[in-house]
Amino acid sequence: MSSATNPVNRFSRDQIAARVAQDIPEGAYVNLGIGLPTKVANYLPADKEVFLHSENGLLGMGPAPAPGEEDEDLINAGKQPVTLLTGGAYFHHGDSFAMMRGGHLDICVLGAFQVSATGDLANWHTGAPDAIPAVGGAMDLAIGAKQVFVMMEHQTKTGESKIVSHCDYPLTGIGCVNRIYTDVAVLDVTEHGLRVREIVDGMSFDELQKITGAPLLPPL
């Protein structure tokens, strides 16, 4: 569904990350995908024990380092500088993928090009002839993590909904997404359809539906 609607109130990327951080429970093992999801690390409370995993072989990552304190040998899967908390560990990426595929991660947070009404995920290739495919470990995470959270803008730059009835792009995983966080809403993927949990202040349910390419269920 295409729409030129551009509501005044939208969550910033940092606000989306902070909102995701609220839903990560104590003691969870979590992988933060490349791009927007890496911001979540900066909003996890210091007194909450969460074990952040990176597919290049890290467990126990902390927030981004302060400017000037970067270690070029300490990076996440997106090659961004990170910190390592006390007790953190390095290991071979083969072991890291075994953790992902073996069901040892409670949550993974991924970006997306599209998510369908049934939780199908497309986040590695738009199918465009000049696009550069970049699947990385997304397929392993999508099927290996116990829950999949998606963070993304609700619409493309041209106003197309990224939430659709059926994905047009090559799929990363089928029926794998549990919750979607966008700049205007938080949605749950349920057996009955997409259930709205939250809407940004100033936007009505009907307005949200107009910019969404799949039917929505109102908040309970």
C-alpha positions in Angstrom: 0.0 0.0 0.0 1.4 3.4 -1.0 0.7 6.5 1.0 2.2 10.0 1.2 1.0 10.3 4.8 3.8 11.7 6.9 2.6 12.1 10.5 4.2 14.8 12.5 5.0 12.5 15.4 7.3 9.6 14.7 9.6 7.8 17.0 13.3 8.5 16.3 15.6 5.6 15.7 17.0 6.0 19.3 13.4 6.0 20.7 12.7 2.8 18.8 15.9 1.2 20.2 14.9 2.3 23.7 11.5 0.8 23.3 12.9 -2.5 22.2 15.3 -2.5 25.2 12.3 -2.3 27.5 11.0 -5.7 26.2 14.3 -7.6 26.7 14.0 -9.5 30.0 16.6 -10.0 32.7 19.0 -12.9 31.9 18.2 -13.0 28.2 20.7 -14.0 25.5 20.2 -11.6 22.7 21.7 -11.0 19.2 21.5 -7.5 17.8 21.5 -7.5 14.0 23.5 -5.1 11.8 22.4 -1.5 11.5 19.5 -0.1 13.5 19.3 -3.0 16.0 22.8 -2.3 17.3 21.5 0.9 19.0 19.5 -1.3 21.5 22.8 -2.0 23.4 22.9 1.7 24.4 19.6 1.6 26.1 19.8 -1.6 28.2 19.9 -0.6 31.9 23.3 -1.2 33.6 21.5 -3.0 36.4 19.8 -5.5 34.0 21.9 -8.5 33.2 21.5 -9.2 29.5 24.0 -11.2 27.5 24.6 -9.6 24.0 25.8 -12.0 21.3 27.5 -11.1 18.0 27.8 -13.6 15.2 31.5 -12.8 14.7 32.3 -14.5 18.0 31.4 -12.3 21.0 29.2 -12.8 24.1 28.8 -10.1 26.7 29.0 -7.0 24.6 28.3 -3.6 26.3 27.3 -0.3 24.8 29.3 1.6 22.2 32.6 3.0 23.4 33.1 6.6 24.2 34.7 8.7 21.4 38.4 8.1 21.5 38.2 4.8 23.4 37.5 2.5 20.5 39.5 -0.7 20.1 39.9 -1.6 16.4 40.1 -5.3 17.4 36.8 -5.2 19.3 34.0 -4.9 16.8 30.5 -6.4 16.2 29.3 -8.2 13.1 28.7 -4.8 11.5 32.3 -3.8 12.1 31.2 -1.1 14.6 33.4 -0.6 17.7 31.8 -2.2 20.8 32.8 -2.7 24.4 33.0 -6.0 26.3 31.6 -6.3 29.8 33.3 -8.1 32.7 33.0 -11.8 32.1 32.5 -11.4 28.3 34.1 -13.9 25.9 35.6 -14.3 22.5 35.2 -17.5 20.4 35.4 -18.9 16.9 32.6 -17.8 14.6 31.8 -21.5 14.0 30.9 -21.8 17.7 28.9 -18.5 17.4 26.8 -20.0 14.6 26.3 -23.2 16.5 24.8 -21.0 19.3 22.5 -19.4 16.8 21.4 -22.6 15.1 21.2 -24.6 18.2 18.4 -22.5 19.8 20.6 -20.9 22.5 19.5 -17.3 21.8 16.3 -16.1 23.5 15.9 -13.1 21.2 17.3 -11.7 18.0 16.6 -8.1 16.9 16.8 -7.6 13.1 16.1 -4.9 10.5 13.9 -5.6 7.6 12.8 -4.6 4.1 9.4 -6.2 4.6 7.5 -8.2 7.1 4.3 -10.0 6.2 1.0 -10.3 8.1 2.0 -13.9 9.0 5.5 -13.0 10.2 7.5 -13.8 7.1 10.8 -11.8 7.0 12.6 -10.3 4.0 15.7 -8.5 5.1 18.7 -9.6 2.9 17.8 -8.6 -0.7 15.3 -6.4 -2.5 15.5 -8.4 -5.7 16.6 -5.2 -7.6 19.1 -6.0 -10.3 21.7 -3.5 -8.9 21.1 -4.5 -5.2 23.9 -6.2 -3.3 22.7 -9.2 -1.4 23.8 -9.3 2.2 22.3 -12.2 4.2 25.1 -12.6 6.7 23.7 -14.7 9.6 20.2 -13.4 9.3 18.7 -16.7 8.1 20.4 -18.6 11.0 19.1 -16.1 13.5 15.6 -16.0 12.1 15.1 -19.7 12.6 17.4 -20.3 15.5 16.3 -17.6 18.0 13.3 -18.3 20.3 11.9 -14.9 19.5 12.5 -12.5 16.6 12.0 -8.8 17.0 12.1 -6.5 13.9 13.0 -2.8 14.0 12.4 -0.7 11.0 10.7 2.4 9.6 7.1 1.8 8.9 7.4 3.0 5.3 10.0 3.3 2.6 11.3 6.7 1.5 8.7 6.7 -1.3 5.8 6.0 1.1 5.3 2.3 0.5 4.4 0.2 3.6 7.1 -2.2 4.8 4.4 -4.2 6.5 2.6 -6.2 3.8 0.1 -9.0 3.4 2.7 -11.0 1.4 6.4 -10.2 1.0 7.5 -9.3 -2.5 11.2 -9.6 -1.7 13.2 -12.9 -1.3 12.5 -14.3 2.1 14.9 -14.7 5.0 12.6 -16.8 7.1 8.9 -17.9 7.0 6.6 -17.1 9.9 9.5 -16.3 12.2 8.8 -12.7 13.4 7.1 -12.2 16.7 7.0 -8.5 17.2 7.5 -5.4 15.0 8.8 -2.0 16.2 8.5 0.9 13.8 8.7 4.7 14.0 4.9 4.8 14.5 3.8 1.6 16.2 4.5 -1.6 18.0 2.8 -4.7 16.5 2.5 -8.3 17.6 2.3 -11.1 15.0 -0.5 -13.4 16.2 -2.4 -16.4 14.8 -5.3 -14.0 14.2 -3.2 -11.3 12.4 -1.2 -8.2 13.3 -2.3 -6.9 16.7 -1.4 -3.3 17.5 0.2 -2.9 20.9 1.1 0.8 20.8 0.7 3.8 18.4 2.7 6.9 18.5 1.0 9.9 20.1 -1.2 11.9 17.7 -1.9 9.0 15.4 -5.2 7.1 15.4 -5.7 3.5 14.6 -7.4 4.3 11.3 -4.5 6.5 10.3 -2.1 3.8 11.1 -4.2 1.3 9.0 -4.0 3.7 6.0 -0.2 3.5 5.9 0.0 -0.2 6.6 -0.1 -2.7 3.7 -1.9 -5.5 5.8 -5.0 -5.6 8.0 -4.5 -4.6 11.6 -6.3 -5.7 14.8 -6.9 -2.9 17.3 -5.2 -2.8 20.7 -6.9 -5.1 23.3 
